[in-house]
Amino acid sequence: RLRSDYLAITTFGVAVVVQLVALNAQKLTGGPFGIGFIPRPFGGLAETPLLFNLSNLAVVSVVTLIVYL
């Protein structure tokens, strides 16, 4: 088991490795440009940024209520 400083160093090392893999796996992650082929949720429902944000807020609120009740 890792403790204290060694845990912090190992966690940082794993994070750097994951970042490098994500940047170099361009077919999977899109590389440094990110994933651009995922469709927006509520595509036709939210045409303006305000409606999009309000619809996301509604979904988050409903999920939060379900989880905490």
MDTraj code that builds the backbone (N, CA, C; nanometers):
import mdtraj as md
import numpy as np

residues = "ARG LEU ARG SER ASP TYR LEU ALA ILE THR THR PHE GLY VAL ALA VAL VAL VAL GLN LEU VAL ALA LEU ASN ALA GLN LYS LEU THR GLY GLY PRO PHE GLY ILE GLY PHE ILE PRO ARG PRO PHE GLY GLY LEU ALA GLU THR PRO LEU LEU PHE ASN LEU SER ASN LEU ALA VAL VAL SER VAL VAL THR LEU ILE VAL TYR LEU".split()
xyz = np.array([
    [0.0836, -0.1190, 0.0000],
    [0.0000, 0.0000, 0.0000],
    [0.0875, 0.1246, 0.0000],
    [0.0397, 0.2235, -0.0718],
    [0.1134, 0.3504, -0.0782],
    [0.0579, 0.4457, 0.0265],
    [0.1462, 0.5194, 0.0868],
    [0.1032, 0.6157, 0.1877],
    [0.1697, 0.7499, 0.1638],
    [0.1012, 0.8523, 0.2090],
    [0.1552, 0.9869, 0.2173],
    [0.2149, 1.0374, 0.0859],
    [0.3418, 1.0695, 0.0880],
    [0.4075, 1.1295, -0.0281],
    [0.4102, 1.0356, -0.1483],
    [0.4299, 0.9062, -0.1226],
    [0.4355, 0.8114, -0.2336],
    [0.3009, 0.7992, -0.3045],
    [0.1920, 0.8078, -0.2290],
    [0.0595, 0.8053, -0.2899],
    [0.0388, 0.9275, -0.3778],
    [0.0812, 1.0434, -0.3314],
    [0.0671, 1.1656, -0.4102],
    [0.1504, 1.1588, -0.5376],
    [0.2718, 1.1111, -0.5292],
    [0.3591, 1.1009, -0.6465],
    [0.3031, 1.0001, -0.7463],
    [0.2549, 0.8873, -0.6974],
    [0.1983, 0.7855, -0.7855],
    [0.0706, 0.8354, -0.8519],
    [-0.0149, 0.9042, -0.7779],
    [-0.1378, 0.9591, -0.8349],
    [-0.1063, 1.0592, -0.9441],
    [-0.0088, 1.1448, -0.9201],
    [0.0326, 1.2417, -1.0214],
    [0.0883, 1.1713, -1.1446],
    [0.1681, 1.0698, -1.1242],
    [0.2247, 0.9943, -1.2361],
    [0.1175, 0.9267, -1.3198],
    [0.0182, 0.8671, -1.2546],
    [-0.0921, 0.8030, -1.3273],
    [-0.1716, 0.9071, -1.4055],
    [-0.1940, 1.0236, -1.3468],
    [-0.2679, 1.1298, -1.4162],
    [-0.1928, 1.1763, -1.5407],
    [-0.0624, 1.1874, -1.5328],
    [0.0181, 1.2290, -1.6484],
    [0.0116, 1.1227, -1.7579],
    [0.0205, 0.9969, -1.7195],
    [0.0135, 0.8884, -1.8180],
    [-0.1229, 0.8859, -1.8860],
    [-0.2305, 0.9008, -1.8096],
    [-0.3656, 0.9018, -1.8677],
    [-0.3810, 1.0199, -1.9631],
    [-0.3290, 1.1350, -1.9268],
    [-0.3370, 1.2518, -2.0145],
    [-0.2619, 1.2281, -2.1448],
    [-0.1434, 1.1726, -2.1367],
    [-0.0651, 1.1464, -2.2577],
    [-0.1319, 1.0427, -2.3473],
    [-0.1899, 0.9401, -2.2879],
    [-0.2614, 0.8397, -2.3672],
    [-0.3817, 0.9018, -2.4352],
    [-0.4558, 0.9863, -2.3627],
    [-0.5736, 1.0504, -2.4206],
    [-0.5355, 1.1450, -2.5340],
    [-0.4254, 1.2142, -2.5209],
    [-0.3823, 1.3052, -2.6275],
    [-0.3309, 1.2302, -2.7502],
    [-0.2706, 1.1140, -2.7292],
    [-0.2125, 1.0404, -2.8409],
    [-0.3093, 0.9432, -2.9078],
    [-0.4202, 0.9120, -2.8442],
    [-0.5196, 0.8215, -2.9028],
    [-0.6201, 0.9045, -2.9821],
    [-0.5763, 0.9588, -3.0947],
    [-0.6586, 1.0539, -3.1691],
    [-0.7845, 0.9918, -3.2270],
    [-0.7816, 0.8672, -3.2670],
    [-0.9015, 0.8057, -3.3227],
    [-1.0094, 0.7871, -3.2167],
    [-0.9698, 0.7640, -3.0933],
    [-1.0646, 0.7406, -2.9854],
    [-1.1101, 0.8703, -2.9191],
    [-1.0153, 0.9579, -2.8874],
    [-1.0476, 1.0776, -2.8093],
    [-1.0465, 1.2065, -2.8895],
    [-1.0009, 1.2032, -3.0134],
    [-0.9902, 1.3261, -3.0909],
    [-0.8630, 1.4018, -3.0632],
    [-0.7754, 1.3454, -2.9814],
    [-0.6476, 1.4095, -2.9511],
    [-0.6654, 1.5419, -2.8800],
    [-0.5827, 1.6410, -2.9105],
    [-0.5899, 1.7689, -2.8409],
    [-0.7141, 1.8511, -2.8774],
    [-0.7853, 1.8104, -2.9827],
    [-0.9040, 1.8854, -3.0240],
    [-1.0308, 1.8365, -2.9548],
    [-1.0239, 1.7239, -2.8862],
    [-1.1383, 1.6726, -2.8126],
    [-1.2329, 1.5919, -2.8986],
    [-1.3349, 1.5406, -2.8333],
    [-1.4334, 1.4587, -2.9025],
    [-1.5359, 1.5518, -2.9651],
    [-1.5452, 1.5493, -3.0973],
    [-1.6355, 1.6400, -3.1651],
    [-1.7536, 1.5729, -3.2301],
    [-1.7631, 1.4420, -3.2205],
    [-1.8672, 1.3702, -3.2918],
    [-1.9830, 1.3268, -3.2029],
    [-1.9897, 1.3746, -3.0803],
    [-2.1004, 1.3411, -2.9909],
    [-2.2117, 1.4434, -3.0123],
    [-2.3331, 1.3983, -3.0413],
    [-2.4417, 1.4941, -3.0621],
    [-2.4808, 1.5630, -2.9313],
    [-2.5273, 1.6868, -2.9417],
    [-2.5711, 1.7603, -2.8231],
    [-2.6983, 1.6993, -2.7674],
    [-2.7086, 1.6875, -2.6361],
    [-2.8348, 1.6417, -2.5790],
    [-2.9420, 1.7489, -2.6007],
    [-3.0648, 1.7075, -2.6126],
    [-3.1770, 1.7986, -2.6386],
    [-3.1527, 1.8763, -2.7676],
    [-3.1029, 1.8107, -2.8706],
    [-3.0636, 1.8748, -2.9953],
    [-3.1633, 1.9746, -3.0496],
    [-3.2853, 1.9316, -3.0808],
    [-3.3828, 2.0227, -3.1379],
    [-3.4612, 2.0987, -3.0334],
    [-3.4596, 2.0500, -2.9106],
    [-3.5382, 2.1120, -2.8036],
    [-3.4776, 2.2446, -2.7597],
    [-3.3472, 2.2511, -2.7501],
    [-3.2805, 2.3702, -2.6994],
    [-3.2043, 2.4378, -2.8119],
    [-3.2675, 2.5347, -2.8736],
    [-3.2038, 2.6026, -2.9859],
    [-3.1147, 2.7181, -2.9420],
    [-3.1445, 2.7786, -2.8282],
    [-3.0625, 2.8888, -2.7789],
    [-2.9815, 2.8398, -2.6582],
    [-2.8712, 2.9060, -2.6278],
    [-2.7914, 2.8642, -2.5111],
    [-2.8708, 2.8716, -2.3807],
    [-2.9611, 2.9681, -2.3683],
    [-3.0398, 2.9789, -2.2457],
    [-3.1299, 2.8580, -2.2286],
    [-3.2007, 2.8180, -2.3331],
    [-3.2879, 2.7002, -2.3243],
    [-3.2068, 2.5735, -2.3005],
    [-3.0917, 2.5642, -2.3631],
    [-3.0051, 2.4483, -2.3430],
    [-2.9627, 2.4382, -2.1967],
    [-2.9187, 2.5497, -2.1388],
    [-2.8750, 2.5490, -1.9992],
    [-2.9905, 2.5220, -1.9044],
    [-3.1073, 2.5776, -1.9334],
    [-3.2232, 2.5525, -1.8475],
    [-3.2672, 2.4062, -1.8542],
    [-3.2605, 2.3460, -1.9715],
    [-3.2979, 2.2049, -1.9824],
    [-3.1974, 2.1172, -1.9084],
    [-3.0699, 2.1503, -1.9163],
    [-2.9694, 2.0757, -1.8392],
    [-2.9904, 2.0939, -1.6895],
    [-3.0243, 2.2143, -1.6465],
    [-3.0522, 2.2389, -1.5055],
    [-3.1715, 2.1571, -1.4588],
    [-3.2732, 2.1457, -1.5418],
    [-3.3907, 2.0658, -1.5069],
    [-3.3535, 1.9189, -1.4899],
    [-3.2722, 1.8670, -1.5811],
    [-3.2310, 1.7261, -1.5720],
    [-3.1482, 1.7026, -1.4462],
    [-3.0559, 1.7918, -1.4175],
    [-2.9726, 1.7776, -1.2972],
    [-3.0583, 1.7859, -1.1712],
    [-3.1564, 1.8746, -1.1702],
    [-3.2443, 1.8881, -1.0546],
    [-3.3261, 1.7611, -1.0320],
    [-3.3806, 1.7057, -1.1385],
    [-3.4599, 1.5831, -1.1258],
    [-3.3738, 1.4675, -1.0770],
    [-3.2545, 1.4535, -1.1325],
    [-3.1653, 1.3452, -1.0891],
    [-3.1253, 1.3640, -0.9434],
    [-3.0983, 1.4874, -0.9030],
    [-3.0623, 1.5147, -0.7637],
    [-3.1769, 1.4793, -0.6702],
    [-3.2990, 1.5142, -0.7070],
    [-3.4146, 1.4782, -0.6249],
    [-3.4321, 1.3272, -0.6150],
    [-3.4122, 1.2577, -0.7250],
    [-3.4260, 1.1124, -0.7238],
    [-3.3206, 1.0481, -0.6346],
    [-3.1991, 1.0992, -0.6403],
    [-3.0902, 1.0401, -0.5624],
    [-3.1092, 1.0644, -0.4129],
    [-3.1530, 1.1834, -0.3765],
    [-3.1615, 1.2174, -0.2350],
    [-3.2942, 1.1852, -0.1703],
    [-3.3908, 1.1397, -0.2446],
    [-3.5194, 1.1025, -0.1828],
    [-3.5357, 0.9551, -0.1675],
])
top = md.Topology()
chain = top.add_chain()
for i, resn in enumerate(residues, 1):
    res = top.add_residue(resn, chain, resSeq=i)
    for name in ("N", "CA", "C"):
        top.add_atom(name, md.element.get_by_symbol(name[0]), res)
traj = md.Trajectory(xyz[None], top)
